[in-house]
Amino acid sequence: MLLDAQTRDQDRRDGVATHSPDYRRVAEALAYVVARFEDQPSLEEIAAHIGLSPFHFQRLFTQWVGVSPKKFLQALSLEQAKQRLDAHASVMEAAFDAGLSGPGRLHDLFVAHEAMTPGEYKTLGADLLIRHGVHDGPFGETILLTTERGLCGLAFVDQRGRAACLDDMTRRFALATHVEDKAATAPLMDRIFADPAGAAPSGEPLKLLLKGTEFQIKVWRALMAIPPGALTSYGAVAGALGMQGAASRAVGTAVAANPISWLIPCHRVIRNSGLLGGYRWGLPRKLAMMGWERAGLPAPQGGAPSCAA
């Protein structure tokens, strides 16, 4: 379905830019919630903001996420976020210990991840063939980059538009050969955002290829230890890595550089205060992911990444 110019302009104002009209309207509603996160507006207020009746907003929202907006948004209040940080503190300590102690299971899913060597890091992807595709997904247009060694990029189209966001991702591998190949990325898209009612995974791990500094890889590995639906803070991630003091800022910078969104779940990291913090692809999208998981919807069937540093 093609959207008219007015709708595309609205997409860009929302910072969403997607061909999914359902997600566009939901994202518009979530942007309103983000702007008033500490007050938590009523469903009537949110519906009025996007020009729908409460009845039609409920129907649209339930069609997108599978649960009512009331249930979804109740899990996203500031107070709920604070309580979840406290409640998950001991769980996160155990998860970090398990996730950082060696290869194996990471947050209920199997993913094999491999870190590029320092030499490969310096060559900016020379000799790599990277296939990319843009697909509609539950959180808007989704960009996937993959190699023979595994998925190396997962991002979302934001207000900059498809071309700029794709360029942002491919610049990480400036000397690689880049080829558009949706046929190669479509099976990955299906697996990562699998319908919960669909077939179970084959058992073969979903492979990730990570390009980052040694410190970034450590932070991303810590993120992969966070269970679906759980929240942690930048400070807790720093603590899990044995860092003190102002280390939260360095962790935040590494989190922001995460090249594989959703599978490396930087959306599960918020501030100690319970506020959302940042998200490279827009806070409405972060809120959507948090609510999606908190509402009890299963995590992707494809698995979590596994990295061999």
N, C-alpha and C positions, 0 to 999 in steps of 0.2 A: 504494500500500500504506500503510495507516494503522498507526502505531506505538502501542503501549499506553502508559499513563501512566508505568510504570516505565522504559520505554525513553526517553521524552521527558525524564524527570528525569535519566537518565544522560547524554543529549545535553547538557543544560545544565551538568552537572558537568564535562563534557569541554570546554565552551566551543565546541561545534560546532553544536548545534541544526539538524538537517537531517532530511528525510524519507528520505534515502538510507541504508538499513541498511549497505550495503557501506562507504560513506564513513565512517559513524559508527564502525564497528569499526576501520577503517584509521586514522582520526583518533585514536581511543583509543590505538592502538599508537604512533602518532607522538608523541602527548603524552608517553608513557612514554619515548620516545627523546629528546625535547627535555629532559625533566627529568634525563636522564643523558647529555647530549650529549658531555661530555668523556670518559666511560667507554665509550661505545658498547656497550650490552648485546647479548648474543647473540640469535639468532632464537628459540631455545628460551625464553629469559627473556621476550622480548616476547610470544610466543604464550601462555605461562603467565599473563602479566599480564592478558590479555584473555579468558582462559578457554577457549582453543582448543589443540588439539594442534598441533605444528609442521606436520603434513601439512595440516590444515584451514586453518591460518593462511596457509600458502603458497598454497593454492588460492584462498582469499578475496582475498588481496592481488593475486595475478596476474590474477584476474578484474577487479579494479578498475583496475590500472595497466597491465597488459599485459606486465609483466616480473616476474621473481621478486623477492621481498623482499630476497634476498641481494644481487643486483645493484643494486637500488634503494638499499639502505642503505649499501653499500660506498662509494657516491659522496657520502655525507652525513656522513662522519666529520670531526672537528675537524681532523685532519691534512690530509685532502683539501681542506677549505675553505681552510686556510692555503696549501697548494700552488697551489690555483686562483687565489687572490689574487695570488700572485707570478707565476704563469705568464701571467695575463691582464693584467698591468700594462701592458705595451707595447701589447697589443691594445686595451685600454680607452682609452689615450691617443689612438690613431688613431680609435677609434669616437667618442670625445667630440669630437675635432676635426672629424670629418665630420658628426656629428649636430648640432653646435652652430653650424656655419658657415653654415647656410642651410637652406631647405626642400629636400625631396627624400626619398630613401630613408632609412628609419630601421630598423635591425636586421632587414633582409631582408624587411620587410613594408611595404606601402603604407597609410598612414593619413593622412587630412587632418585637421589640427587647427586650430581657430580659437580664439583667446583673446577673451573678452568685453572690451569697451572699459572704461576706468575708470568711465565714466558708467553703463554697464550693471551693472558690479560693485556700484556704490553702490545701485542700485535693487532689489537682491535678487531679480532675475528677474521684475520687473513686466512684464506684457505677454507673458510666455512661457507657452506651453502645454506642460507636461511630462507625458508618458505613462510609466507605470511598470508593471513586472510582476515577479513572483518566480517563478523557475524552478529545477528540479532541475538540478545541473551536476556536473562531475567533482570539484569541491571543496565540495560541499554546496549548500544553497539559495542562489541567486544573485539579487541585486536589480539590475535595470537601469532607468535613467531616460534617456529620450530626448526630443529636440525635433526640430523641422523642420531645425534647423541641425546636429544631430549628437547622438551619445551624450554625456550629461553626468554620468552616474553609473554605477559598477559596484561593487557591494559584496557582502558575504556575511552571512548570518544567523549571529549568534554567540549567546552564552549569554543575552543580553538578550531574545532572541525576535524574531520577524518584525516586529511592530508597532513596537517601539522602534528597531530598525535602520533600518526604512524612514523613520521620523520623523527619525532622525539625518541621513539623506541629503536628505530634502526640506527640512529647515530651512536648507540652504545656499541655497535659492531660496524664501525665505519668502513672497514676494509673488507668486510664479508661481501659475498654475492647475494643480493636480495631478489627473490622471485615471488610474485603474487601467485598463490596456489591454494585457493579455497578448498579444493578437493583434498589436499593434504591436511589442512587444519580442521576441516569439518568433523572428522571422527574424534579429534581431541575436544572440540567444543561440546559434542554430544556427551562425551565421557565426563568432562569436568562439571558440566551443569546438567547431569543426568536427571531425567524424570524419576522421582523416588519409586514410582510404580514400574519402572522399566527393568530391564534385565540387570542382574547382578554383575559386577566387574569380573573379568575373565580370570583375575588372580595375578596377572602380569603387572608389575609395578608401573605406574606412570612416571616417566623419567623427566627430570628437570636438569637443565644445564645452567649453572649459576655463574655469572660474571660479576665479580666484586672484589673489594679488598679483603684481606684476611679478617679485619674487624667487621665489615659488613656481613660476610658469610656467617660469622658467629652470631650476630644479631638475628639474621634471617633464620638461622637454625633454631634459635630460641623462640622465635615467633611460631615456628611450625610445631612447637611443643604445646601451644595453647589449645585446649580442647574447644570444639565448636560450642558456641553459646556462652563461653566463659569470657571474662574481661580481665585485663591486667593493666598495670600502669607502666609508663616509661621507666620510672624508678625501679619497679620490680624487675623489669628486664635487665636493667643495669646491675642490680643486686645479684641476679642469677649468674651474671658474667663476672662477678667478683669486683665490680666497679663501685666507687663511692663518690660522694660529693656532687659535683656538677656533671657527672657522667650522663645524667638523663638527657642533656642536650645533645651529646654525641650519639646516644642511642636514637634519639628522635631524628637526627640527620640520616642515620643509616636506615631507619624505618622508612623515611620519605624516599630513599633511593631504591626501595624494593622493586625489582623488575617484573615480578610475577605476582600480581595482585590475586586476592581470593585464596589461592593455594598456599601462598605465604601470607598468613592472615594478619596483615598490619591493621585491618579494621577492628581487631579485637584489643587494640591498645589505646587507652584513653589517659587523661590526666589524673593525678592523684585526687583532685577535687571532684572528680566525677564528670567534669566537662569533657566534651568530645575530643579536644585537641585538633589535629589537622588530618587531612587525607588528600593525597595528590590528585585524586580524580573527583573531588567534590564531597563536602560533608553530607549532602542529601544521599549520595550513594553509600557512604559509610553507614549512615543511619539505617538505610534500607537493608544492608547486609547484616547489621547487628540485630535488627528486628526480625529479619528472615530466620536467622538462626535461633534467636530467643523464642520465637513463636513455635519452635519445635519442629521446624521443617528440616529434613535430613540434610546433612552436608553432602557435597557432590560425591557421587559414587566412584569417581575416578581415583580418589586417594589424595593423600598429602604427599608432598615432595620428599624425596630422600636425597641427602647430599653426601657425597664422599669428598671431604676436603683433603 
